[in-house]
Structures are given as C-alpha cells and as structure tokens.
Amino acid sequence: MTQWLKNAIFYEIYPQSFMDANDDGIGDLQGIISKLDYIRELGCNAIWINPCFDSPFMDAGYDVADYYKIAPRYGTNEDARQLFDEAHKRGMHVLLDLVPGHTSHLHPWFLESMKAERNEYTDRYVWTDDIWNAPEGFATLRGISDRDGCAVTNFFSTQPALNYGFYHITEKWQQSPEDEGPRKTLEEVIHIIRFWLEMGCDGFRVDMAGSLVKNDPDSLGTIALWQKVRAFLDREFPDAAFVSEWGEPDKSLMGGFHMDFLLHFGPSHYNDLFRCEHPYFARDGKGVVSDFVKKYVENYTKTDGRGLICIPSGNHDMNRLSFQLDEEERKLAFAFLLSMPGAPFLYYGDEIGMNYLKDLKSLEGGYSRTGSRTPMQWDNSQPNAGFSRAEASKLYLPQDPREDRPAVSTELQREDSLLNEIRKLIGIRQSHIALQNEGAIRFVDTGREYPLAYVRSAGEERILAVINPSETEVSVKLPEEAVRCLYAYDGKEVTWDGDEAAVPGVSAGFYLLK
C-alpha cells in the first residue's frame, strides 16, 4: 500500500463549480489553488478532481478530446503543475480523473479511425465490419463516415468505445486483447498516466474501470489488463495511487487498484444507507442495514487485506445527502463515513449541507445529476455566494436561490454546524490508528437493524463504534464495556449495565475498549 494512502481523506472537486478565479462564471484550477488551505483545514489531505482535460463537454469532461491538455476553461498545463506543487507544499496529494474506456467523438484518434483507409487508429476503437451489423447488447454509431461498420459506444452516443479487445470472441470483427489495436490502446493509456505523474500528479481515479475488455463476464480480461498497468506503476511510480470506479472490490483490487468505491449502482446496498425510500440514517427507524453489512463483509473477506473499500458521502452522479437527510441525520451519517475502513471521500459542498436542486435544466449531460453540481457557496455575498464575481447569468449553473442556503463562512462560525462536526470527526479519526484507513473491522451482531455497531482495531488499539440513527432508545448486548468514550454526538453516551447496553436515539459514539 502506498504510504500516504494509509491516512488519506479525500475531497472530491467538480472543477466547473468549485471556485472561479478569473470571473468568467466557471470554476478553474487557480480557483482550486486559492482554496487549498480551506480543504486542508477541513481535515482533508487529498483531492480528487473530476475530468479537467480538453473536451467538447457533452458529458462534463468525461468525453475527452485531448488527454495531454488541460481544458482552456480551467487553465493550462502549467496551472496543473502549480496545483500539484501547492498541494505538496501543504502535505496534500492530488488525483486526476482518467477516462480510459472511451473518448469524445471529436477526438483526433476517432476522426482518423472513421476513415475508410487503414491507418494507425483504425483499430483503436471497437468497430463492426458491416454498417448493417449493429451487435446485440451494444449501443453504436453508424452512418457517420465512409468507413463500413458501426462504432460501439460506452454511454452517450458521443463517447465511442476504445478497443481493448474481447475476452470471448463471438464475431469475426472482434479482436483479442493481444491483437495490435488493443495493445496500442493500452500502451497509449500508460503513456498518458506517465505524462501526468511526471508533471506531479499523485495518481488517478479511473472512470468505469471494469468496462474495458468486452464480452468479459467474469472480468478476467479486464483484471489482467489492469495488472499490466499496476506492474508499470510499481516499476516507475510506486507511490502513485490508483482508485477504481468499479464497485466490485474483489475484482478491482485483484486487478491492482489500491482502492475501489461502493457505488450507487451495483450490488453494494450503498443506497440503503442514504438514498432510498427509507434510508438507514433517517430518524424514522425504518431503514435496513443488514444487507449492506452482509455484502460489505463478503467483499472485505474476498479482498483479504489487498486494498481499501471506500464509501463516499456522494459524488457528481448522485443526489446530495441533504436530499433525504436533515442536518442531524447527516451528522450521524458522517460519524459512520469517518469511522469506517478505507479512505473517506467527501463530495464538495456536502460538508456544509448543500442542497440538491430539483428540476434544473440539464447541462453537459447532467440530466437528473445536474442538481448536485451547482456552484459552491462560500459566503452570503450577492449575487454568487463568493463563487464568482461574474454576472449571475454567466454562471456555469445557477446557485441555490434559497435564503437559508448554507455557506462556508456561516458554517465555520456556528459551533454546532455540520462542517465543524466533520472537522471534529476527522480529528478523532486521525488521532487513532484503529479508525484510520487500514484498521480492521468486525461488525457486532446486535440481533436487530438498530443500532449499527462495529469494532475497529489496529495494533493494540480497539474502538467500538455504536450508531443509532432512529429516534428510539434501544437496549442491546455489546461485546464489552468501554474503558473511555472518545466521541458522543450531542453528548449522548451508551450506558452499560452488565452485558446490556442502552443506546440513546439519534446517537453516535466511539468507545475505547480494553
């Protein structure tokens, strides 16, 4: 494990909406640089920046047109170098967002690939050999060029899939991962990674990491591909961090990633916690956590200490936590997020309880996700809450119009704010090795859905976490009585009577064990 990842706490930045330094209404790299001290004082010592490479922005930068160039609206490559340098001065690390599965349909590689004449890029993308042959199970582009064939796409129709081969070949146009086109594609990805790491980047979060090799139901081809990348990193950049958007840690960590996320899609039951009809962390006490715990333990056992399973507060693809949880419920959710194994990831604005804005007009492929991508609220100034001095009509997205919208300046001043609770929780986490990223976890079977209890341990230190989001006090058996309370939300502590423990409603606590 890369040393700095052992106590890393990440802050995810959607660059369009974080901080505008040149007053054009859109966030930029200089804006991020200006707020590094804020991020560090929050307690986060690492940053993940959503795609900032040159792009036509049909999908918010996840449609790359040049992997070697910062998008001009964000600045220059030199601005990126300065960002890396300034972060390092503060003991912080920066991950960029790598999109290896597809490019923009306007990428020069794809424009060459569309030509009827064979060239260097003919086999860099997945094409059928007949315009009338649109393969079942794949979305395609066709009738777009003189080349005879359909181009497979990964998500939007503007995102043609790069060619890494097919694990099971069922058609004559499908290539093996060992054919020249797929090999050249992987070589180019490694070259891109090397380019940014040499500039000072500390690693990558990899978009749709499990999707590269096609017809690969058990991910064996994709795992083998990433193991090649891992071998390259171990040789040339052993301190670089590699984080996957995969959602199946047993596969991604085998592929050589340091970390994988539990995601809002897939089998993790992540949505059971924060985003469903009855979230576990809602006070109504109707939530279910046992399915999440079962799946987490299954993944945790399979990974066998190879890497980290990360649980984010949210991201640019989800409704914000505040959409279904009130401030007190969010405080208990963060007590959970900041006491679990793996590197915590905080989505910008979640620390102040930014609202999800419903019914915004979609921008850059956001659709329902657009409401979680609005400009950061730094203060109560008009018209743009400290995000930009541009006219409000020029902002990337409109800001939350509510008079009671939260802002960093007011949250810092309010002693019992969500932001200050998060700062407190991060401080406790970083002061106790058992609560940090590599500390082991053992869930306590309380025989019921509430409370959630687990023991974190590292070396000689063992800490019991007990979280009861429901309004009802419950009495359960816990493994042993605490030596000392390290944290109790709102002063509500568990009380022991022999092996019976009374857990207050709407409470969270960390207890040092013998």
NULUM-837549 format. One record per residue (C-alpha): x, y, z; residue in one letter. Coordinates in pm, whole numbers, plus 50000, padded with zeros to 5 digits. Example, Ala and Ser with C-alpha at 12.3 -4.5 7.8 and 13.67 -1.06 7.14 Angstrom:
2
    east   north      up   res
   51230   49550   50780     A
   51367   49894   50714     S
This chain:
514
    east   north      up   res
   50000   50000   50000     M
   50130   50346   49909     T
   50231   50505   50240     Q
   50036   50829   50207     W
   49711   50643   50143     L
   49712   50497   50492     K
   49561   50811   50644     N
   49432   50986   50330     A
   49097   51164   50347     I
   48979   51281   50004     F
   48782   51584   49894     Y
   48615   51548   49554     E
   48606   51863   49341     I
   48377   51917   49043     Y
   48600   52186   48888     P
   48328   52366   48696     Q
   48153   52459   49020     S
   48414   52489   49293     F
   48580   52831   49263     M
   48608   53080   48977     D
   48933   53277   48987     A
   48908   53465   48656     N
   48543   53575   48681     D
   48413   53403   48369     D
   48142   53218   48565     G
   48307   52877   48565     I
   48545   52722   48818     G
   48911   52671   48732     D
   49242   52537   48859     L
   49354   52870   49003     Q
   49029   52874   49197     G
   49114   52534   49343     I
   49462   52656   49436     I
   49307   52950   49621     S
   49102   52712   49838     K
   49366   52451   49925     L
   49404   52592   50274     D
   49030   52558   50335     Y
   49038   52193   50226     I
   49339   52124   50446     R
   49182   52296   50747     E
   48869   52086   50697     L
   49098   51788   50757     G
   49123   51652   50404     C
   49478   51581   50288     N
   49400   51458   49935     A
   49191   51578   49641     I
   49016   51405   49352     W
   48940   51641   49064     I
   48675   51538   48813     N
   48790   51545   48447     P
   48977   51861   48356     C
   49122   51760   48016     F
   49028   51931   47690     D
   48679   51830   47585     S
   48370   51946   47396     P
   48190   51885   47730     F
   47897   51684   47603     M
   47936   51481   47924     D
   48101   51728   48164     A
   48452   51631   48053     G
   48401   51255   48055     Y
   48427   51288   47677     D
   48796   51365   47636     V
   48932   51528   47319     A
   49296   51559   47434     D
   49433   51361   47729     Y
   49751   51569   47735     Y
   49597   51915   47764     K
   49406   52091   48042     I
   49078   52231   47910     A
   49134   52603   47843     P
   48833   52699   48053     R
   49017   52555   48355     Y
   49359   52697   48272     G
   49678   52547   48135     T
   49911   52255   48197     N
   50128   52497   48391     E
   49833   52573   48617     D
   49804   52200   48679     A
   50173   52181   48764     R
   50130   52473   49006     Q
   49830   52300   49166     L
   50034   51984   49226     F
   50321   52188   49371     D
   50099   52395   49601     E
   49920   52085   49725     A
   50251   51914   49801     H
   50369   52218   49999     K
   50069   52160   50225     R
   50129   51787   50262     G
   49838   51712   50026     M
   49805   51484   49723     H
   49604   51521   49401     V
   49428   51258   49191     L
   49314   51334   48838     L
   49019   51161   48675     D
   49125   50921   48398     L
   48866   50814   48140     V
   49021   50515   47957     P
   48708   50347   47824     G
   48606   50599   47560     H
   48690   50937   47411     T
   48488   51218   47261     S
   48361   51154   46909     H
   48567   51464   46822     L
   48896   51321   46946     H
   49158   51318   46665     P
   49205   50944   46720     W
   48839   50878   46642     F
   48838   51112   46343     L
   49124   50907   46199     E
   48954   50582   46296     S
   48646   50681   46094     M
   48844   50690   45768     K
   48791   50410   45517     A
   49166   50377   45458     E
   49354   50178   45721     R
   49576   50387   45944     N
   49735   50390   46289     E
   49398   50446   46459     Y
   49174   50209   46260     T
   49174   49952   46542     D
   49189   50189   46839     R
   48809   50180   46868     Y
   48556   49898   46860     V
   48403   49873   46512     W
   48195   49607   46345     T
   48284   49518   45986     D
   47945   49597   45833     D
   47728   49908   45854     I
   47422   49681   45874     W
   47569   49479   46162     N
   47474   49655   46486     A
   47562   49395   46751     P
   47306   49297   47010     E
   47380   49434   47356     G
   47591   49728   47236     F
   47493   50084   47156     A
   47651   50202   46832     T
   47714   50493   46598     L
   47670   50426   46229     R
   47637   50614   45905     G
   47880   50876   46033     I
   48168   50825   45790     S
   48288   50643   45481     D
   48413   50355   45692     R
   48194   50048   45659     D
   48092   49945   46008     G
   47928   50052   46333     C
   48127   50211   46614     A
   48040   50079   46961     V
   47972   50346   47225     T
   48006   50317   47603     N
   47745   50558   47735     F
   47633   50863   47540     F
   47639   50847   47161     S
   47925   51099   47168     T
   48153   50850   47351     Q
   48294   50584   47114     P
   48450   50291   47299     A
   48824   50245   47285     L
   48933   49897   47183     N
   49088   49673   47449     Y
   48968   49354   47284     G
   48705   49087   47361     F
   48764   48815   47618     Y
   48518   48580   47445     H
   48526   48632   47068     I
   48195   48552   46901     T
   48220   48758   46580     E
   48497   48787   46321     K
   48527   49165   46371     W
   48607   49124   46742     Q
   48972   49134   46841     Q
   49170   48969   47119     S
   49330   49184   47393     P
   49662   49066   47249     E
   49594   49197   46898     D
   49783   49506   46786     E
   49497   49756   46814     G
   49409   49673   47177     P
   49778   49658   47273     R
   49842   50002   47121     K
   49542   50142   47307     T
   49676   50017   47640     L
   50025   50148   47560     E
   49875   50492   47499     E
   49690   50484   47833     V
   50016   50403   48010     I
   50182   50693   47827     H
   49905   50929   47944     I
   49947   50810   48302     I
   50323   50861   48284     R
   50282   51212   48138     F
   50075   51343   48431     W
   50264   51158   48703     L
   50589   51309   48576     E
   50424   51652   48597     M
   50349   51596   48966     G
   50007   51434   48980     C
   49985   51174   49259     D
   49759   50922   49090     G
   49422   50866   48927     F
   49063   50781   48990     R
   48975   50564   48690     V
   48630   50603   48534     D
   48432   50285   48452     M
   48743   50078   48524     A
   48561   49745   48498     G
   48425   49807   48148     S
   48730   49794   47921     L
   48755   49440   47783     V
   48425   49343   47619     K
   48242   49008   47646     N
   48422   48960   47977     D
   48150   48844   48221     P
   48389   48745   48499     D
   48620   49044   48436     S
   48919   48815   48386     L
   49043   49003   48080     G
   48995   49341   48242     T
   49170   49227   48561     I
   49466   49106   48354     A
   49479   49440   48171     L
   49494   49642   48492     W
   49756   49410   48637     Q
   49981   49520   48348     K
   49922   49883   48444     V
   49992   49800   48808     R
   50322   49639   48712     A
   50416   49956   48521     F
   50329   50175   48820     L
   50525   49954   49059     D
   50830   49989   48836     R
   50817   50361   48765     E
   50580   50530   49014     F
   50546   50313   49326     P
   50398   50599   49531     D
   50118   50673   49283     A
   49763   50597   49396     A
   49520   50410   49176     F
   49147   50424   49258     V
   48880   50247   49053     S
   48520   50320   48971     E
   48425   49955   48959     W
   48202   49878   49255     G
   48328   49521   49292     E
   48633   49541   49521     P
   48705   49169   49498     D
   48779   49221   49127     K
   48929   49569   49118     S
   49176   49510   49400     L
   49282   49185   49234     M
   49349   49396   48925     G
   49597   49604   49119     G
   49395   49906   49227     F
   49463   50041   49574     H
   49101   50135   49631     M
   48751   50082   49498     D
   48426   50260   49580     F
   48100   50121   49698     L
   47872   50283   49441     L
   47510   50384   49396     H
   47484   50117   49125     F
   47578   49753   49156     G
   47535   49508   49442     P
   47676   49703   49739     S
   47348   49819   49903     H
   47513   50160   49941     Y
   47182   50328   49855     N
   47018   50155   50153     D
   47215   50389   50377     L
   47142   50732   50234     F
   46931   50724   49916     R
   46618   50508   49915     C
   46257   50534   50034     E
   46364   50476   50395     H
   46737   50548   50431     P
   46904   50376   50724     Y
   47030   50710   50853     F
   46682   50867   50862     A
   46535   50906   51210     R
   46213   50717   51128     D
   46393   50392   51209     G
   46253   50209   50906     K
   46584   50150   50732     G
   46770   49826   50672     V
   47147   49798   50722     V
   47190   49420   50741     S
   47202   49373   50362     D
   47476   49635   50337     F
   47674   49472   50620     V
   47643   49127   50464     K
   47771   49247   50127     K
   48044   49460   50284     Y
   48175   49166   50489     V
   48165   48946   50178     E
   48379   49196   49983     N
   48603   49267   50281     Y
   48676   48896   50321     T
   48748   48847   49949     K
   48993   49137   49932     T
   49197   48979   50212     D
   49379   49300   50300     G
   49487   49378   49942     R
   49340   49730   49934     G
   49075   49970   50055     L
   48698   49974   50013     I
   48585   50336   50011     C
   48240   50469   50100     I
   48184   50823   49964     P
   47945   51084   50102     S
   47828   51118   49743     G
   47961   51230   49408     N
   47869   51419   49092     H
   47637   51136   48981     D
   47417   51113   49293     M
   47160   51323   49475     N
   47324   51508   49760     R
   47295   51368   50113     L
   47073   51662   50206     S
   46804   51549   49961     F
   46671   51291   50210     Q
   46859   51352   50535     L
   46829   51652   50766     D
   47134   51809   50930     E
   47128   51591   51240     E
   47086   51276   51031     E
   47378   51384   50814     R
   47597   51427   51122     K
   47531   51063   51216     L
   47598   50960   50856     A
   47938   51129   50872     F
   48012   50962   51208     A
   47972   50638   51012     F
   48161   50751   50700     L
   48454   50880   50905     L
   48486   50571   51125     S
   48478   50302   50856     M
   48785   50142   50691     P
   48904   50269   50355     G
   48981   50626   50254     A
   48682   50855   50314     P
   48568   51068   50018     F
   48376   51392   50077     L
   48198   51548   49781     Y
   48246   51925   49768     Y
   47964   52106   49947     G
   47845   51801   50141     D
   48038   51932   50440     E
   47809   52236   50457     I
   47492   52052   50360     G
   47448   52198   50011     M
   47105   52126   49869     N
   47019   51915   49568     Y
   46837   52147   49326     L
   46549   51969   49154     K
   46432   52037   48801     D
   46737   52225   48679     L
   46779   52230   48303     K
   47035   51967   48210     S
   47382   52095   48129     L
   47669   51900   47972     E
   47494   51565   48000     G
   47396   51612   48363     G
   47021   51544   48336     Y
   46895   51441   48683     S
   47252   51474   48815     R
   47267   51847   48737     T
   47116   51944   49072     G
   47420   51804   49257     S
   47669   52007   49051     R
   47578   52366   49139     T
   47836   52631   49242     P
   47996   52611   49586     M
   47857   52850   49846     Q
   48148   53020   50017     W
   47970   53311   50188     D
   47647   53510   50188     N
   47759   53777   49942     S
   47549   53861   49639     Q
   47496   53756   49375     P
   47713   53444   49371     N
   47793   53345   49731     A
   48166   53403   49682     G
   48196   53155   49394     F
   48250   53415   49119     S
   48237   53788   49055     R
   48081   53729   48713     A
   47723   53830   48646     E
   47487   53565   48782     A
   47357   53497   48430     S
   47707   53384   48325     K
   47750   53117   48594     L
   47810   52758   48487     Y
   47491   52665   48671     L
   47253   52875   48880     P
   47312   52881   49251     Q
   47074   52765   49520     D
   46821   53052   49542     P
   46705   52973   49897     R
   46758   53245   50154     E
   46867   52990   50414     D
   47119   52819   50184     R
   47429   52710   50379     P
   47768   52875   50327     A
   48120   52800   50445     V
   48152   53134   50628     S
   47841   53082   50842     T
   47909   52712   50900     E
   48254   52792   51034     L
   48107   53043   51282     Q
   47829   52814   51407     R
   47980   52589   51674     E
   47732   52303   51622     D
   47739   52313   51242     S
   47777   52010   51020     L
   48111   52142   50896     L
   48251   52172   51249     N
   48118   51826   51339     E
   48302   51683   51037     I
   48623   51862   51139     R
   48589   51711   51486     K
   48528   51361   51346     L
   48828   51385   51113     I
   49045   51496   51404     G
   48940   51193   51608     I
   48999   50959   51313     R
   49348   51091   51251     Q
   49433   51065   51622     S
   49352   50693   51643     H
   49521   50436   51420     I
   49234   50190   51468     A
   48997   50434   51296     L
   49225   50501   51002     Q
   49213   50351   50656     N
   49380   50016   50717     E
   49232   49941   51059     G
   49042   49613   51068     A
   48666   49594   51121     I
   48439   49341   51288     R
   48065   49404   51289     F
   47874   49332   51608     V
   47555   49131   51567     D
   47302   49314   51784     T
   47013   49099   51661     G
   46831   49397   51511     R
   46869   49669   51247     E
   46928   49947   51501     Y
   47187   50023   51627     P
   47480   49962   51390     L
   47786   49855   51588     A
   48137   49755   51485     Y
   48483   49724   51635     V
   48780   49885   51460     R
   49125   49765   51553     S
   49492   49820   51472     A
   49787   49708   51681     G
   49685   49721   52046     E
   49405   49972   51992     E
   49039   49867   51968     R
   48750   50109   51928     I
   48379   50029   51935     L
   48153   50243   51717     A
   47782   50244   51800     V
   47542   50443   51580     I
   47166   50460   51630     N
   47002   50695   51377     P
   46648   50606   51490     S
   46465   50822   51743     E
   46407   50522   51971     T
   46645   50425   52251     E
   46734   50058   52225     V
   46883   49803   52462     S
   47125   49552   52310     V
   47413   49326   52404     K
   47752   49473   52312     L
   48081   49283   52329     P
   48224   49453   52637     E
   48203   49770   52840     E
   48405   50069   52721     A
   48711   50200   52901     V
   48657   50554   52776     R
   48427   50748   52546     C
   48620   50916   52263     L
   48321   51078   52095     Y
   47949   51108   52163     A
   47726   51306   51933     Y
   47535   51572   52127     D
   47672   51422   52449     G
   47453   51110   52420     K
   47661   50819   52552     E
   47586   50448   52562     V
   47539   50325   52920     T
   47624   49971   53027     W
   47453   49752   53286     D
   47649   49429   53281     G
   47638   49298   52926     D
   47330   49507   52842     E
   47384   49848   52686     A
   47130   50129   52647     A
   47186   50315   52321     V
   47015   50656   52303     P
   46811   50751   51999     G
   46975   50970   51734     V
   47320   50897   51872     S
   47669   50803   51760     A
   47966   50721   51978     G
   48320   50582   51967     F
   48441   50390   52272     Y
   48791   50272   52358     L
   48798   49905   52459     L
   49050   49723   52676     K
